[in-house]
Amino acid sequence: MPVFVWEGTNRSGEARKGQMNASNAEEVEQRLRQQEINVSRVKKKATKSFSFKGGSRVPNDNLVIFTRQFATMIDAGLPLVQCLELLGSNEPHKGFQRIIGDIRKDIESGSTLSDAMAKHPGAFDNLYVSLVAAGEVAGILDAVMNRLAMQIEKSQKLRRRIKGAFTYPTIVIVIAIVIVIGMLYKIIPTFAAMFADMGGGAQLPAPTRFVMALSEFVQGNFLYIAGGMVAIGFTVSTLMNYKPTRAIIDDVALKVPVIGDLLQKSAVARFTRTLGTMVSSGVPIVDSLDIVAKTAGNMTIQKAIYYVRERISEGQNMVDPLMETGIFPKMVVQMIGVGEATGALDTMLNKIADFYEDEVDVAVESMTALIEPIMMVGLGGIVGGMLISMYLPIFEMAGNISA
């Protein structure tokens, strides 16, 4: 969705300006009139993409340090240009250092900080730029920068929790596949050769024959199997980036026992934390929801947030459309309703985020405790079953000799 830069005055005649995501300039004017802003200028924002060498992004740790230091310097009364000059000279990441230098030059040329940052999406996303723009308009840039640093840290921590929850089973599954293929390709043929040398004409047990047949298939079709695994990986990756398929996968994922609960809790935590940060920084709720939807991480939840945004832009409150989506827990919706009614929506959203971030921790621990023994028993059962099937003929021969 394109970004529009606007200027105007409020009911008191005070100058106001900012930027807004919208389909066209008419939508921007309509939404600003609802906010009782007299619009004098609306212009589509020209942006250019920027990527570092190799197409990498600014590491979150560097961005957090930059944001916190920037906030401290602004609070101390240093001019923006001097802040950026000091931050750029001390930035260890060369790509980020160049970006800070470019922003400083743009500001010296008369650009606003938010407009200068918007030219570098590899470092500053829509959320960051929108909050900076709101801070500039309200004159609370230092407070906004501190909120941004906290937002980035919380988001990074939540992302690591979710990633960690799925890392262990993924590693175990990969190890199991490697071990099984290795046994079928190298170890089982050794037993097969030994049984062939022993001869005797006795028929091998059924489990042994099955494993040996599987081993022969792997040896004869190893390249096809390897190619098939690569093709499956590529297909899954492609489908995950294809919107219709991704929408189905995201919807099904929310309904999977244990995993769906974890995904829902993490989505609620991300939604409330991001929205709370934007509302407390003075970003209009409609604009906030547009940006929050893009950071949802799940297309089903993204669709629900866009639905809420559409209903609010039509004049409804926030509670009813949230309840209608059926995505957000009833308790969350009720707490948001209380915050909306008391004028403390940002405070209530942050409290909900704190609660659900703790819930994510509990869910991750529960899922790990449930999956770990299942994975270990499964891996042990597969490997142990293959070995036992190979030793069955030996056990039968030993029994015959003792008889």
N, C-alpha and C positions, 0 to 999 in steps of 0.2 A: 504494500500500500504506500503511495507517495506521501511525502512530508511537505507541509505547507508552513511558511513563515508568515506570521500575522502581526499587525500593529493596530492599536485602538486605544480607547479610553473607557474607564468604568463610570459608574453613576456619579462619582464625585469629581469626574473630569481628570483623574490621574492617568498618566500615560501607562499603557500596558503593552507588552509584546511577548511573543513566544512562538512555539511551533506545535503542529498538530498533525497526526496521521489521519488522513481522510481520503475518500475516493475522488473528490473534486473540491474546488474552491467554494462552491455553493454550500456544500456540507459543512465546511469550516465556518462560514458566515452564519449558518443556521444554528450551529452548536454554540457559537460565541454569543449570539443574541439571546439564547436560553440562559447564558451566564450573565446577561445584562451588560455585555461589552459592546460598545459602539465601534464597529470595525472601520478602519480607515484604509488598510492595505492588506491584501492577501496575495502571496506569491509562492509558487511552487519552488521548493528548495532544490537547488542543484547539488548533487553529491557525486563524488568520485571515489571509486574503490581504491584501497591501498593494501598492499600485502608486503610483508618483509621478504627478505631473501629466503627462498624455499617455501613461501606461502604460510609461514607459521604465525601464530597469534601471540600477543603479549601474555606471559605467564600470569596467573591470578595473583601469585605472591608479590610480583613486582607491581602490579596494578594496585593492590591493597596498600603497600608501602607508599607509593606515589600519592594515592588519594589521602591517606592520613597525614603525610608530611605537607601536602598542599593545604589541607584544612588548617593545620597548625600555623603555617606561614600567613594565610589569609587572616586568621584570627589575630595574629600579631600585628596586622596592619601593613604588611608588605604589598607593594603593587604586583599585579598579576604577572607582568613581564619579568620582574625580578624573581618572583617565585619560580617561574618556569625556567629561568636561566640557571638558578641554583639546583633545581631538581634535575634538569638535563645534564648538568656537569657531573652530578653524582650518580646518575643512572647506569648500572652495570650492563644492562641489556642494550646492545648496540642499536637494534631496530627500534626499540622504544625511545632510546635517546634521540634518534633522528626525528621521530614523531613529535616529541616534546619541542624540539627545535623548530619544526614546521609550525606548530601551534603558536609558539612565541612570535614567529614572524608574521603570522596571520593577525594576531592581536595588535602588533605594532602597526599593521596596515589598516586597523580600524574594525576588524572582525570581532564578534562576541566570542566568548570562550566556548559556548555550546556549538556555535556554527563551525569554529575551528576544529573542535573535537569530532564533529559529525563527518568530517572529511576522512577520518581514519577509523572505519568500522572494524578493522582488525584489532584495534585496541579498545575502542569505546563503542558499546552497543547502543541500541535505541533507548534502553532503560537508563543507561549512564547519561547520555546526551539530554534526554528529557528532564531528568532530575537536575542536571546542571543548569538547564534553561530556566526551570522553575526557581532555582536558587538565585539566579541572576535577577530575575524579575522581582522576587520578593526581598532581595537584599540579604539573604541568609545563606550565602554560598558556602561559608565555613561549616555551618550546621549540616547542610545537605551533603557536603563531601564526607563528613564523619559518618552520616547515615549510609552513604554509598559504600564506604569501607566496611562497615558492619554487615551490610547486605551481601557484599561479595564474599566475605569470610563465611557467613552463615550458609550461603548457597554452595560454596565450595565444600564445606563440611558435610552438608546434606548429600551432595553428589558423591563424595567419597564413601559415605555410609552405604548408599545404594549400590555403588560399584563394588564395594567390598562384599556385599551380601551375595552377589552373583559371581564373583571371581572364584571363590572356593569350588563350587560345584562345576564350574567351567573347566578349571584346572584338573579336577579329578576325572571328568569325562574324557578330556584330551589324553591324560595319562593312561586311562583304561583302554582307550582305542589303540594307543601306541603299543602298550604291553600285549594286548590281544593279537594285533597284527604281527608284532615281533615274534611271539610264540608260534603263531601259525606259519610264519615264513621261515623261522630258523630252528626252533626247538622241536616242534612236532615232527618235521621230516627226519630228525635224528632217531626218534622213537620208531617211526615207520620203517626206517632202514634196518633198525635192530630187530623188529618183528619179522621182517622179510628174511633176514639172515637166519633167524631161529627156525623158520619153516615149520614143519610138523603137520601142516594141513588143517590145523584146528581153526575154527572160525573165531574171529575176534569179537569181543562184546559189542553190542550196538552203540553205546556211547563212544567207544574207541573208534569204530568205523565212521561215525558221524564227524568226529573231530578231524580224523585223517582226511576225509573227503573235503571238509571245509578248508583244511590246510592246502590240499592239492588245488582247490579253486583259487585260493589267494595267490599261490605261487604262479599259477598259469595266467592269472588276470591282474597281477599286481599293478601294472601301469594303468589299466582301465579303472581299477579301484581308486588309485591315487588321483587320476584325472576326474573321476566322478565326485570325489570329496571336494576337490577344488571347484568344480562346476556347481556343486550344491552350495558351497560357501559364497560363490559369486552370485548365484541366484537369490539366496537369502538376503544378501546385502543390497541387491538391486530392488527386490520387492520391498525392503524396509524403506527405501528412498522413493518408492512409487506411492503417491498419495492415497489412491483408492485401497491398495493392499495394506499400506501402513495404517489406515483408518480401521480396517477390519482387525488387524493384529492388535492394535492398541485397545480396541473395544473388548476383544477376547481376553487380553492380558488382565484387564481389570476384574474379570469374572473368575479367574483361576484361583482356587483356594490357596491361602497363605500368600502367594505372590501378589495376587490382586489387592489384598488388604494392605500389603507393604507399599505397593505403587500408589494406592489411593491416599494413604497417610502422607507419603512424601509429596504428592501433588498438592494436597491441602496445605501442608507446611510451606511449600514454595509459593503457592497462590497468595496465602495470607501474609507471608513475610514481604513479598514484593509489593503487593497492593498497599500494605501498611506503610512501607517506606515511601511510596509515591504520594499517598494521601497526606501523610505528615509533612511532606515537602511542598505541598500546595499544588500538585498536579491535579487537574480536573479528573473526576472519577471516570468519565467516559474515555478520556485519553489514557488513563491509568489501566483500565481494563483491556484496551487495545494492545498495550505493550505487555501486560501480564499474560494475555492469551498466547502471545508469541513465545513466551518462556515456559509454557505449561509442561512441555516435554511429552505430552500425550494428546493425540488428535481428538479423542472423545472429550477430554476435559477442555481442550482448546475450543471446540465447537460449543460446549456449554457456556464458557465464559463469553464468547461472542454473542450468544443468545441473551445473556444477562445484560451485556453492554447495549444491545439493540433495544431491549425493553426499557432500560434506564433512560436512553436517549429519547424515548417516547413519553417520558414523564413518570414512569413507575418507580417504586422504591426498589431497593436491592434484594429484599428478603423473598418476595413472591417469586421472581424468576429464578432465584437460586434454588428454591424449594422445588420448582417445576422441573428443573434439569434432572433431579434424582441422583446427581453425582456426589453432592456434598452432604455429609452427615447432618442429621437434623439438629444436633447440638451446635454444630458450627454455624448453621443458618440462624438459629435462635440467638446465639451470641453476637453475630453480625447485626441482627435486628436491634438488639439492645444498644450496641455501639452506635448504630445509625440514629436511633431515637434520642440518645443522650448527647449526641454531638461528639462522642469520643470514639469514632470508628477506627482511627489509626491505632489508638491504644488497645482496643479490643482485638484488632487484627494481629497485632504483635503478640498479645497474650495467647491467642489461638496458635500462632506459629510456634511459640515456645513450647506449648503443650504437645503439639503434634511432632515437633522435632524429637522430643523425648519419647513419644510413641513410636517413632521410626526406629530409635535405638532398641526399644523393647522388641519390636517386630523383627528386626535384623537378628537379634540374639535368639529369638524363638525359632526363626526359620533356619538359622545355622545349626541350632541344637537338634532340629528335626531332620535336616538334610544330611548332616555329617554321618550319623550311624547308618542311614540308608545307603549313602554312597559307598561307605567302607564295606558294608555287608555285600552290596552289589558287586563291587570290584573284587572282593575276596571270593565271592561265590563263583564268579566267571573264571578267574584264574585258577582257583582251587578245583573247580569242576573239570577244567581242561586237564589239569595234572592228574587228578584221580582217574579220569577216563583213560589216560595213557598208562597208568600203573595197574589197571584192572587185569589185563592179561598176565602181568607178572604175578599178581596176587593169586590168580587162578592156577598158574603153573606151580607156584609154591604150595598151594593146597593139594594139587594132584600128587606132587612128590611126597608130601608128608602122609598122604593116604596110602 
